[in-house]
Amino acid sequence: MLTRALGRTPHYVLAGGLAVIFLFPLLWNAWASVSGQPGTAQESGYGLGNYRTLLDYDAGLWRYLLNSTIVSALTVALTLAVSLLGGYAFARFNFPGKNLLFLLTLAILMVPYATLLIPLYVLLGRLELQNTLIGLSLVLAMFQLPFATFMMRISFEAVPRELEESALVDGCGTAGALRRVLLPAVRPGLITVGLFAFLAAWNDFIAPLILISDSEKAPLPLAVANLRQQSMGAVDYGATEAGVVVLAVPCLLLFLLLQRHYVRGFMSGALKG
């Protein structure tokens, strides 16, 4: 036992060092958000003055949180629905040009993100979805679909075909087999895709900056960036740090709650026998 523990010591030291490196910025942000800084609502000592500034900024913190929640929920729902059906089709059906179509889907990942926003801005204007949370959600979901479809394809391919064939023999249709047999089997992949889509939508700044012009419809990252610039060109670092903490908390909680499924989702394709 002692020899085994000593053999694992380098791994523990490396893991601990990486944890400190990654946690230090978060802990520093949390400390800075409650500490006193000149030119902020919390001039001295420790308190929640910076959070009160954030709470009362423009349309209010709760409004921006609601906007971010709506955009993230719509993005996750759209990404899961389309990638689930797309991944199932690529994994289970053979049709002419399947591999070429899949490669074209993945090729979207090679296109720079920012270069597509102006054409999409014009397209949303023609669809009367410009400056709307629905339009923003559609754009964010579109950028998540290549990776999401790839994840769902390898998740479905890791499920033995015999399970689906047994369900079909027992009288299930294709939709019934997908719902009753395959969905529980690919749940880790779905959670991984949903978590990635949520993190991308919750933290995205560039797309709202281009597509949202009404301050009351701004998600929280855009509101925090606007809050950062105060009168006379001064930067309110305290309120900015408070906004970063508010943005980070939901992401941390979701990742901690779903980390087991997240790891299983990434391992599903690697374990295909």
Secondary structure per residue as TSV (DSSP state, phi and psi in degrees):
chain	resnum	aa	ss	phi	psi
A	1	M	-	360.0	-42.9
A	2	L	H	-65.2	-40.9
A	3	T	H	-63.5	-40.0
A	4	R	H	-65.2	-41.1
A	5	A	H	-64.8	-41.4
A	6	L	H	-66.0	-34.1
A	7	G	H	-67.7	-27.1
A	8	R	H	-90.4	-6.2
A	9	T	H	-55.5	-45.8
A	10	P	H	-58.2	-36.0
A	11	H	H	-66.6	-41.4
A	12	Y	H	-64.5	-41.2
A	13	V	H	-64.6	-43.6
A	14	L	H	-64.4	-45.0
A	15	A	H	-63.6	-41.1
A	16	G	H	-65.0	-40.5
A	17	G	H	-64.2	-41.5
A	18	L	H	-65.6	-37.8
A	19	A	H	-62.4	-42.0
A	20	V	H	-63.8	-43.1
A	21	I	H	-61.0	-43.5
A	22	F	H	-78.3	-30.8
A	23	L	H	-83.5	-24.3
A	24	F	H	-57.8	-47.4
A	25	P	H	-60.1	-37.6
A	26	L	H	-66.7	-44.1
A	27	L	H	-66.2	-37.2
A	28	W	H	-65.4	-40.6
A	29	N	H	-61.5	-44.5
A	30	A	H	-62.8	-41.3
A	31	W	H	-67.2	-43.0
A	32	A	H	-66.7	-28.2
A	33	S	H	-71.6	-20.3
A	34	V	H	-112.9	-3.0
A	35	S	B	-92.1	158.6
A	36	G	-	-75.4	135.6
A	37	Q	-	-141.5	136.7
A	38	P	T	-59.6	141.1
A	39	G	T	79.5	11.1
A	40	T	S	-119.5	175.3
A	41	A	S	-67.1	-25.0
A	42	Q	-	-104.8	83.3
A	43	E	-	-68.0	-38.2
A	44	S	S	-148.8	161.9
A	45	G	S	69.4	-159.5
A	46	Y	B	-124.9	141.7
A	47	G	S	178.2	-167.4
A	48	L	S	-110.5	24.8
A	49	G	H	-60.1	-39.9
A	50	N	H	-66.8	-34.4
A	51	Y	H	-70.8	-32.0
A	52	R	H	-67.6	-37.3
A	53	T	H	-61.6	-44.3
A	54	L	H	-64.7	-39.7
A	55	L	H	-63.1	-36.2
A	56	D	T	-99.5	5.8
A	57	Y	S	-69.8	125.9
A	58	D	T	48.9	-115.3
A	59	A	T	-75.1	-9.7
A	60	G	-	102.7	145.6
A	61	L	H	-58.4	-41.1
A	62	W	H	-64.2	-34.3
A	63	R	H	-64.6	-44.4
A	64	Y	H	-68.2	-37.0
A	65	L	H	-64.1	-39.7
A	66	L	H	-64.0	-43.5
A	67	N	H	-59.4	-45.7
A	68	S	H	-64.1	-38.8
A	69	T	H	-65.2	-43.4
A	70	I	H	-62.5	-47.8
A	71	V	H	-62.0	-44.5
A	72	S	H	-65.8	-42.7
A	73	A	H	-64.3	-44.2
A	74	L	H	-64.8	-40.7
A	75	T	H	-63.2	-45.1
A	76	V	H	-63.5	-45.5
A	77	A	H	-62.4	-46.1
A	78	L	H	-64.6	-42.9
A	79	T	H	-64.2	-44.4
A	80	L	H	-65.0	-43.8
A	81	A	H	-63.9	-48.7
A	82	V	H	-73.0	-43.4
A	83	S	H	-69.0	-31.5
A	84	L	H	-62.4	-50.0
A	85	L	H	-69.0	-39.7
A	86	G	H	-65.7	-45.5
A	87	G	H	-63.3	-38.4
A	88	Y	H	-64.0	-43.0
A	89	A	H	-64.4	-45.2
A	90	F	H	-67.2	-31.0
A	91	A	H	-84.4	-32.6
A	92	R	H	-111.3	-19.5
A	93	F	-	-113.5	145.6
A	94	N	-	-108.1	126.0
A	95	F	-	-148.1	155.4
A	96	P	T	-58.1	132.6
A	97	G	T	77.0	17.7
A	98	K	H	-60.3	-50.4
A	99	N	H	-66.8	-37.2
A	100	L	H	-64.7	-43.0
A	101	L	H	-63.6	-37.4
A	102	F	H	-67.3	-40.4
A	103	L	H	-64.6	-38.6
A	104	L	H	-64.6	-36.6
A	105	T	H	-63.2	-45.1
A	106	L	H	-69.7	-26.4
A	107	A	H	-64.6	-20.5
A	108	I	G	-60.2	-28.5
A	109	L	G	-64.1	-22.9
A	110	M	G	-85.0	-9.1
A	111	V	S	-84.1	126.7
A	112	P	-	-55.3	133.1
A	113	Y	G	-56.6	-48.4
A	114	A	G	-68.5	-27.1
A	115	T	G	-68.9	-19.9
A	116	L	G	-91.0	-11.3
A	117	L	H	-69.7	-38.6
A	118	I	H	-66.5	-48.3
A	119	P	H	-58.3	-38.9
A	120	L	H	-67.9	-33.7
A	121	Y	H	-61.7	-43.3
A	122	V	H	-66.9	-42.1
A	123	L	H	-63.2	-43.7
A	124	L	H	-64.3	-33.2
A	125	G	H	-62.7	-40.4
A	126	R	H	-70.8	-28.2
A	127	L	T	-88.6	2.2
A	128	E	T	59.1	34.8
A	129	L	-	-114.8	7.9
A	130	Q	T	-69.0	140.9
A	131	N	T	61.5	38.0
A	132	T	S	-130.0	152.8
A	133	L	H	-69.2	-30.9
A	134	I	H	-66.2	-45.0
A	135	G	H	-61.6	-42.9
A	136	L	H	-61.7	-41.5
A	137	S	H	-63.7	-39.9
A	138	L	H	-62.2	-41.1
A	139	V	H	-65.9	-46.2
A	140	L	H	-64.1	-39.6
A	141	A	H	-64.9	-38.4
A	142	M	H	-59.2	-41.4
A	143	F	H	-72.8	-18.9
A	144	Q	H	-87.7	-20.8
A	145	L	H	-63.7	-39.0
A	146	P	H	-58.5	-51.0
A	147	F	H	-65.0	-40.9
A	148	A	H	-63.8	-42.2
A	149	T	H	-64.6	-40.5
A	150	F	H	-60.5	-46.7
A	151	M	H	-61.6	-43.2
A	152	M	H	-71.0	-31.8
A	153	R	H	-64.3	-48.6
A	154	I	H	-68.9	-27.4
A	155	S	H	-67.6	-44.1
A	156	F	H	-67.8	-37.7
A	157	E	H	-67.8	-23.0
A	158	A	T	-77.7	-12.5
A	159	V	S	-88.0	126.4
A	160	P	-	-58.4	137.0
A	161	R	H	-64.0	-24.4
A	162	E	H	-60.5	-32.9
A	163	L	H	-63.2	-45.2
A	164	E	H	-67.6	-40.0
A	165	E	H	-65.5	-35.7
A	166	S	H	-64.8	-40.8
A	167	A	H	-64.8	-38.5
A	168	L	H	-67.1	-38.2
A	169	V	H	-65.5	-35.9
A	170	D	T	-75.6	-0.8
A	171	G	T	110.7	-2.1
A	172	C	-	-74.5	142.1
A	173	G	-	-80.7	-176.9
A	174	T	H	-61.2	-43.8
A	175	A	H	-66.6	-38.5
A	176	G	H	-66.1	-41.1
A	177	A	H	-64.8	-38.4
A	178	L	I	-63.9	-43.9
A	179	R	I	-73.8	-41.5
A	180	R	I	-91.9	-29.2
A	181	V	I	-111.0	-50.4
A	182	L	I	-78.2	-38.4
A	183	L	H	-58.1	-47.8
A	184	P	H	-61.4	-32.0
A	185	A	H	-71.8	-31.6
A	186	V	T	-101.9	16.4
A	187	R	H	-56.1	-42.8
A	188	P	H	-58.3	-39.0
A	189	G	H	-65.5	-40.4
A	190	L	H	-62.4	-42.2
A	191	I	H	-65.6	-40.0
A	192	T	H	-61.8	-46.9
A	193	V	H	-62.3	-45.1
A	194	G	H	-63.4	-39.2
A	195	L	H	-66.9	-42.5
A	196	F	H	-62.5	-43.2
A	197	A	H	-64.3	-39.8
A	198	F	H	-65.0	-46.8
A	199	L	H	-61.5	-40.6
A	200	A	H	-66.3	-44.0
A	201	A	H	-72.0	-39.2
A	202	W	H	-67.2	-36.1
A	203	N	H	-102.0	-3.7
A	204	D	-	-67.8	138.2
A	205	F	-	-118.3	-39.4
A	206	I	H	-66.1	-47.2
A	207	A	H	-62.2	-47.1
A	208	P	H	-61.4	-34.9
A	209	L	H	-61.0	-38.0
A	210	I	H	-84.7	-39.6
A	211	L	H	-95.8	-17.8
A	212	I	-	-113.7	121.1
A	213	S	-	-110.9	-17.8
A	214	D	-	-87.6	121.5
A	215	S	G	-62.5	-28.7
A	216	E	G	-73.9	-15.2
A	217	K	G	-101.4	2.8
A	218	A	-	-70.7	136.7
A	219	P	-	-73.7	170.2
A	220	L	H	-60.5	-42.0
A	221	P	H	-57.6	-40.1
A	222	L	H	-69.2	-38.4
A	223	A	H	-64.7	-40.5
A	224	V	H	-65.0	-39.2
A	225	A	H	-65.2	-38.6
A	226	N	H	-69.3	-37.1
A	227	L	H	-64.9	-30.5
A	228	R	H	-58.9	-35.2
A	229	Q	B	-94.5	110.2
A	230	Q	-	-105.1	-170.5
A	231	S	G	-64.5	152.5
A	232	M	G	62.5	18.6
A	233	G	G	77.6	4.4
A	234	A	-	-77.1	147.3
A	235	V	B	-103.4	127.0
A	236	D	-	-86.9	86.8
A	237	Y	H	-66.7	-34.5
A	238	G	H	-62.9	-48.9
A	239	A	H	-66.5	-33.8
A	240	T	H	-64.3	-44.2
A	241	E	H	-63.3	-37.9
A	242	A	H	-62.6	-40.8
A	243	G	H	-64.0	-38.1
A	244	V	H	-62.9	-41.6
A	245	V	H	-63.3	-45.1
A	246	V	H	-62.0	-38.7
A	247	L	H	-67.4	-35.3
A	248	A	H	-79.4	-30.5
A	249	V	H	-59.2	-50.9
A	250	P	H	-60.1	-37.1
A	251	C	H	-64.8	-44.0
A	252	L	H	-63.9	-44.3
A	253	L	H	-63.6	-45.1
A	254	L	H	-63.9	-42.4
A	255	F	H	-65.4	-41.3
A	256	L	H	-65.3	-37.7
A	257	L	H	-71.8	-32.2
A	258	L	H	-111.7	9.3
A	259	Q	H	-62.6	-34.2
A	260	R	H	-63.9	-46.0
A	261	H	H	-67.6	-34.0
A	262	Y	H	-61.3	-45.6
A	263	V	H	-67.5	-41.6
A	264	R	H	-64.0	-35.3
A	265	G	H	-63.9	-40.8
A	266	F	H	-71.9	-28.2
A	267	M	H	-84.8	-10.5
A	268	S	T	-60.4	-44.6
A	269	G	T	-70.0	-32.0
A	270	A	T	-69.6	-26.2
A	271	L	T	-91.2	2.8
A	272	K	-	-62.4	127.8
A	273	G	-	-97.4	360.0
